[in-house]
Amino acid sequence: MSPPSRGLPRRAFVRSAVAIGGASALAACMDREGEEVADLPQASVAPEDLPERQHAWNDHVLEDEHGNALAPEHNVLLCLDYLGDRPTDAERGEVEAALTTLERAYERGSDGLAFTVGYSPAYFDRFDGDLPGSVHLPDPEPLASIEDPALDAYDALVHLASDHGSVVLAAEEALTGERASLNGLDVEGSFDGIFEVAERRTGFVGEGLPADEQEGVRGIPDSEPVPEDAPMFMGFKSGFRKNQASEDRVTIDAGPFAGGTTTHLSRIRLHLEQWYEQDSRDQRVAKMFCPAHADEGRVEGAGHDLGDSSELGDCPAHATDDARNRGVVGHAQKAARAREDDEPRILRRDFDSTDGGEAAVHFLAHQRAVSEFVETRRAMTGADLARDSAVGSRTNNGILQYLTVANRANYLVPPRRHRSLPSPAPE
């Protein structure tokens, strides 16, 4: 596929280059990003001094004025198949060298590179022993009666993220053995001959990017309705600090994988024709947040006025009454019912996508145990609310009707000391 046209605005050009991938797209992207990537510093912290937690990003990404972490704009997901039978020490050394090269080449974070590598139940099935009891990593499964997703069985997942498209592309090329140097450093180690990229997924998040990308995308009306201030296709801000689990909360706290986490990854198609062309603004607010938010005009624009919280208050406690008496219940209102001691249990790092020309979300969540994601998802599904509603199936049950779950997958993200082809009992 050819690199994107230089006639595109810079952000759209870079996003298109990331989606295409490969050496030509990288060269075009570096040319367009110019000086902003030409002078990126190499890492100032040695790899051995970095946090053990691969998922420890929050201290290294930008924040808005309310203290909400701003996810890096450009994202690449590499779904990998392991090519061998069982990992050898030589393969582990090669993979570790490749990952350490990334850490030496760029500062950790949005102005450099943030990344994680995780391993699936299918990967660990090749070993004789089981994962320790401190790790809950089941096979993926459908999580609602209305779902029929493909259940991914890739061996590993690498998530690359940066505010610079050329950084994620260059890191990808280095990992796959297609690049000899990275930000002025010789590349040591690669995945070549060890992993094969079985599927590549890309996406973006950030104010203005969805509006830039909506033209001609399946699942979004031709009227191009996504607001300019929206960081996601559905038109509202997410990732409020007080609606996110902390990195401590999602960290495995015992056993050989202490310091790691688990990842659930869903690919979700969006169907936003009714959302934008039939639903009113108040209906969208009620379905995304809570009916009270629409009644009281709490949400301005994409919701940046809400600060560091979606301000649910007692909305979760009223979910059953709202479903029964009003026939509408909000997405955030439902999901908050899964909190533990009033704290969220998952840390979302999801982003939008136009892979294949369709509007989608790559919903990526970290949690201590996959069961915590499952419980949160079931609360968000709200099957109990639809069942108990006086209007039955006509209940406007959050945003479910605008989503189709296409894929589900679960991964263990080990601490850095065990990130390279671990066994179930690495110590």
C-alpha positions in Angstrom: 0.0 0.0 0.0 1.3 3.5 -0.9 2.1 6.2 1.7 -0.6 8.8 2.3 -0.9 11.9 0.1 1.0 14.9 1.3 -2.1 16.9 0.6 -3.6 15.7 3.9 -3.4 17.8 7.1 -0.4 16.7 9.2 -2.3 14.8 11.9 -4.4 12.9 9.4 -1.3 12.2 7.3 0.6 10.7 10.3 -2.5 8.7 11.4 -2.8 7.3 7.9 0.9 6.4 7.8 0.6 4.5 11.1 -2.4 2.6 9.8 -0.5 1.6 6.6 2.8 0.6 8.3 6.1 -0.5 6.7 9.3 1.3 5.7 7.7 3.6 3.1 5.1 4.8 5.5 7.8 5.4 8.1 9.9 7.4 5.7 6.9 9.6 4.8 5.9 10.0 8.4 9.4 11.1 9.5 9.4 13.6 6.6 6.1 15.1 7.7 6.8 15.2 11.4 10.2 16.7 10.7 12.0 18.5 13.5 9.7 17.3 16.2 11.1 13.7 15.9 14.6 14.6 14.5 15.7 15.9 18.0 13.9 13.3 20.2 16.4 12.5 23.0 17.5 9.0 23.8 16.5 7.6 27.2 18.0 9.4 30.1 17.2 6.4 32.5 19.0 3.1 32.1 16.7 0.1 31.5 17.7 -1.4 34.8 16.4 1.6 36.6 13.0 1.7 35.0 9.9 0.6 36.9 9.3 -3.2 37.0 5.7 -2.5 36.0 5.4 -2.5 32.2 2.0 -0.8 32.6 3.4 2.1 34.7 2.7 4.8 32.2 0.9 7.5 34.2 4.0 9.3 35.4 5.3 9.5 31.9 2.4 10.7 29.8 0.9 14.2 29.6 -2.0 15.3 31.8 -4.8 17.8 31.2 -5.6 20.7 33.5 -7.6 18.4 35.7 -4.9 15.8 36.3 -6.4 13.2 33.8 -3.7 11.2 32.1 -3.8 11.8 28.3 -3.2 8.6 26.4 -0.6 8.8 23.6 -2.1 9.7 20.3 -0.8 6.9 18.0 -1.1 3.2 18.9 0.0 0.0 17.2 -1.1 -3.5 18.4 1.1 -6.4 17.1 -0.7 -9.8 17.6 2.1 -12.3 17.5 2.4 -16.1 17.0 5.4 -17.8 18.5 7.2 -19.9 15.9 8.9 -22.4 18.1 7.9 -25.3 20.3 9.1 -24.1 23.7 11.3 -21.0 24.3 15.0 -21.4 24.6 17.4 -19.2 26.6 18.8 -17.9 23.4 15.4 -16.8 22.2 14.7 -15.2 25.5 17.9 -13.3 25.3 17.1 -12.1 21.7 13.7 -10.9 22.7 15.0 -9.1 25.8 17.7 -7.4 23.7 15.0 -6.2 21.3 12.9 -4.8 24.0 15.8 -3.2 25.8 16.8 -1.4 22.5 13.4 0.3 22.6 13.9 1.4 26.1 17.4 2.8 25.4 16.3 4.6 22.2 13.5 6.7 23.6 12.4 8.3 26.8 9.5 6.4 28.3 6.1 8.1 27.7 4.1 10.0 25.2 6.9 12.2 23.9 9.0 9.1 23.4 7.6 5.5 23.5 5.4 3.6 25.9 4.9 -0.1 25.4 3.9 -3.4 26.9 4.2 -7.1 25.9 1.8 -9.7 27.2 1.2 -13.4 26.7 -2.1 -15.3 26.2 -3.5 -18.6 27.7 -2.6 -20.2 24.3 1.0 -19.3 24.8 1.2 -20.8 28.3 -0.7 -24.0 27.2 2.6 -25.2 25.6 4.2 -25.7 29.0 3.6 -28.6 31.4 3.0 -26.5 34.5 0.1 -24.1 35.2 0.3 -20.4 36.0 0.4 -19.7 39.7 -2.8 -19.1 41.6 -1.9 -15.4 41.9 -2.6 -15.0 38.2 -6.2 -15.3 36.8 -5.9 -15.6 33.0 -8.8 -17.6 31.5 -9.4 -18.2 27.9 -11.5 -15.4 26.4 -15.2 -16.0 26.0 -18.4 -14.1 25.0 -19.5 -12.0 27.9 -23.2 -11.3 26.9 -25.9 -13.3 25.2 -25.9 -10.8 22.3 -22.2 -11.4 21.5 -20.6 -13.8 19.1 -16.9 -12.5 18.9 -13.9 -14.2 17.4 -11.8 -15.4 20.4 -8.2 -14.6 19.7 -5.6 -17.3 20.3 -2.5 -15.3 19.4 0.5 -16.1 21.6 1.5 -12.6 22.5 0.5 -8.9 22.1 2.8 -5.9 21.9 1.2 -2.5 22.4 3.3 0.5 21.1 2.1 4.0 21.9 3.5 7.5 21.3 2.4 11.0 20.4 4.7 10.7 17.4 3.6 8.3 14.6 7.1 7.8 13.3 8.2 6.5 16.7 5.7 3.7 16.9 6.5 2.8 13.2 10.2 2.8 13.8 9.8 0.7 17.0 7.7 -1.8 15.1 10.3 -2.0 12.3 13.1 -2.6 14.8 11.2 -5.3 16.6 10.5 -7.2 13.4 14.1 -7.0 12.2 13.4 -4.5 9.4 15.6 -1.7 10.9 19.2 -1.6 11.9 19.2 1.6 13.9 16.7 3.3 16.1 17.0 7.0 17.1 20.7 6.9 16.7 21.3 3.5 18.4 22.2 0.2 16.8 19.3 -2.3 17.1 20.3 -5.3 19.2 18.0 -8.2 19.0 14.7 -8.7 17.1 11.6 -10.9 17.0 12.6 -12.2 13.5 12.4 -16.0 13.5 10.9 -16.0 17.0 7.6 -14.3 16.5 5.5 -13.7 13.4 3.1 -10.8 13.2 -0.2 -12.6 12.7 -2.4 -9.4 12.8 -1.6 -5.7 13.0 -4.1 -3.3 14.5 -3.8 0.5 14.8 -5.7 3.4 16.3 -5.6 6.9 17.7 -7.1 8.9 20.6 -7.0 12.7 21.3 -9.1 15.8 20.9 -9.8 16.5 17.2 -8.4 13.2 15.8 -11.8 11.4 15.5 -13.3 14.4 13.8 -10.4 14.5 11.4 -10.8 10.8 10.6 -14.6 10.4 10.2 -15.0 11.1 6.5 -16.1 8.1 4.5 -15.7 5.7 7.4 -18.3 2.9 7.8 -20.4 3.2 10.9 -20.4 7.1 10.9 -23.1 9.1 9.1 -22.0 11.0 5.9 -23.0 14.2 7.7 -19.6 13.9 9.6 -21.1 14.6 13.0 -18.2 13.9 15.4 -17.6 17.1 17.4 -14.2 18.8 16.9 -13.5 18.7 20.7 -14.2 15.0 21.1 -11.3 12.6 21.7 -13.4 9.5 20.7 -15.8 8.8 17.9 -18.9 8.7 20.2 -18.4 12.4 21.0 -17.5 12.3 24.7 -14.4 12.3 26.8 -13.5 9.2 28.8 -10.6 8.2 31.1 -11.5 10.6 33.9 -8.9 10.1 36.7 -11.5 9.2 39.3 -13.2 6.8 37.0 -10.0 4.8 36.4 -8.4 2.2 38.6 -4.9 3.3 39.8 -1.8 1.5 38.5 -1.4 0.1 42.0 -5.0 -1.3 42.0 -4.5 -3.3 38.8 -1.0 -4.7 39.7 -0.6 -8.4 40.6 0.6 -8.3 44.2 1.8 -11.8 44.9 3.7 -14.7 43.3 6.4 -14.8 40.6 4.5 -12.3 38.4 4.1 -9.7 41.2 4.4 -6.3 39.5 2.6 -7.4 36.4 -1.0 -7.0 35.4 -3.5 -8.6 33.0 -4.9 -7.1 29.8 -8.2 -7.7 28.2 -8.4 -6.5 24.6 -11.7 -6.2 22.6 -12.1 -5.0 19.1 -15.6 -3.3 18.9 -17.3 -2.1 15.8 -19.3 1.1 16.1 -22.7 1.8 14.5 -23.3 5.5 15.0 -25.9 6.4 12.4 -28.8 6.4 14.9 -26.5 7.8 17.6 -26.0 11.0 15.7 -28.9 11.2 13.2 -31.8 10.1 15.4 -30.9 10.5 19.0 -30.9 14.0 20.4 -28.0 15.5 22.3 -29.8 14.9 25.6 -30.5 11.3 24.7 -26.8 10.8 24.0 -25.8 12.3 27.3 -28.3 10.1 29.2 -27.1 7.0 27.5 -23.4 7.7 27.9 -23.5 9.0 31.4 -26.8 9.0 33.3 -30.3 10.4 32.8 -29.6 12.9 35.6 -26.8 14.4 33.6 -29.1 15.2 30.7 -31.8 16.5 33.1 -29.4 18.9 34.8 -27.3 19.9 31.8 -24.1 18.6 33.5 -22.2 17.9 30.3 -20.9 20.6 28.0 -19.4 19.6 24.7 -17.4 16.4 25.0 -17.5 16.6 28.8 -14.2 18.4 29.5 -16.2 20.6 32.0 -16.6 17.5 34.2 -13.0 17.8 35.4 -11.5 14.6 36.8 -14.7 12.6 37.2 -17.9 11.8 35.3 -19.7 13.1 38.5 -22.0 10.1 38.8 -22.9 10.7 42.4 -25.9 8.5 43.3 -26.6 7.6 39.6 -25.5 3.9 40.1 -27.9 3.5 42.9 -30.8 4.7 40.7 -30.0 2.4 37.8 -32.8 0.0 38.4 -35.3 2.8 39.0 -34.2 4.6 35.8 -34.5 1.5 33.8 -37.9 0.6 35.2 -39.5 4.1 35.3 -37.7 6.0 32.5 -36.7 3.3 30.1 -33.1 4.6 29.9 -30.0 3.9 31.9 -26.5 5.2 31.3 -23.3 3.4 30.3 -21.2 4.9 33.0 -24.0 4.6 35.5 -24.2 0.8 34.9 -20.4 0.2 34.9 -19.9 2.0 38.2 -22.0 -0.6 39.9 -18.9 -2.9 39.6 -16.7 -0.7 41.8 -15.1 -2.2 44.9 -15.1 0.0 48.0 -16.2 2.8 45.6 -13.0 2.4 43.6 -12.9 1.4 39.9 -11.3 -2.0 39.2 -10.0 -1.6 35.6 -7.6 0.9 34.0 -8.7 1.7 30.5 -6.3 2.6 27.7 -8.6 2.2 24.7 -8.5 4.1 21.5 -10.4 4.5 18.2 -9.6 2.9 14.9 -10.5 3.1 11.2 -8.7 -0.2 10.3 -10.4 -1.7 7.2 -12.3 1.6 6.7 -14.8 1.0 9.6 -15.2 2.9 12.8 -14.1 0.8 15.8 -12.7 0.9 19.3 -9.8 -1.2 20.5 -10.9 -1.5 24.1 -7.8 -2.3 26.1 -8.1 -2.6 29.9 -5.6 -3.6 32.6 -6.8 -5.2 35.8 -5.2 -7.4 38.5 -7.3 -10.4 37.5 -9.3 -10.9 34.3 -12.4 -11.7 36.5 -12.5 -8.0 37.5 -12.9 -7.0 33.9 -15.6 -9.7 33.4 -17.5 -8.4 36.4 -17.2 -4.8 35.2 -18.3 -5.7 31.7 -21.3 -7.6 33.0 -22.3 -4.6 35.1 -22.0 -2.5 32.0 -24.1 -4.9 30.0 -26.9 -4.5 32.5 -28.8 -7.6 31.5 -30.5 -7.4 34.9 -31.7 -3.9 34.2 -33.2 -4.8 30.9 -34.9 -7.8 32.4 -36.4 -5.8 35.3 -37.5 -2.8 33.2 -41.1 -2.0 32.8 -40.6 -1.3 29.1 -38.6 -4.6 28.6 -36.6 -4.8 25.5 -37.3 -1.2 24.6 -35.0 0.0 27.5 -32.3 2.3 26.1 -29.6 0.2 27.8 -26.6 2.5 27.7 -24.7 2.3 24.4 -25.0 -1.4 23.8 -27.1 -1.1 20.6 -24.3 1.0 19.0 -21.6 -1.6 19.5 -20.7 -5.0 18.1 -17.9 -7.0 19.8 -15.8 -8.5 17.0 -12.9 -10.0 19.0 -11.9 -10.8 22.6 -8.5 -11.7 24.0 -6.8 -12.0 27.4 -3.1 -11.6 28.2 -0.7 -11.6 31.1 1.6 -8.6 31.1 4.5 -9.8 33.3 6.8 -7.5 35.2 9.8 -6.5 33.1 12.1 -9.1 34.7 9.9 -11.9 33.1 8.6 -10.2 30.0 10.7 -12.2 27.5 9.1 -15.5 26.7 8.3 -16.5 30.3 7.4 -19.9 31.6 4.4 -20.3 34.0 7.0 -20.6 36.8 9.7 -18.2 35.8 11.5 -18.2 39.2 
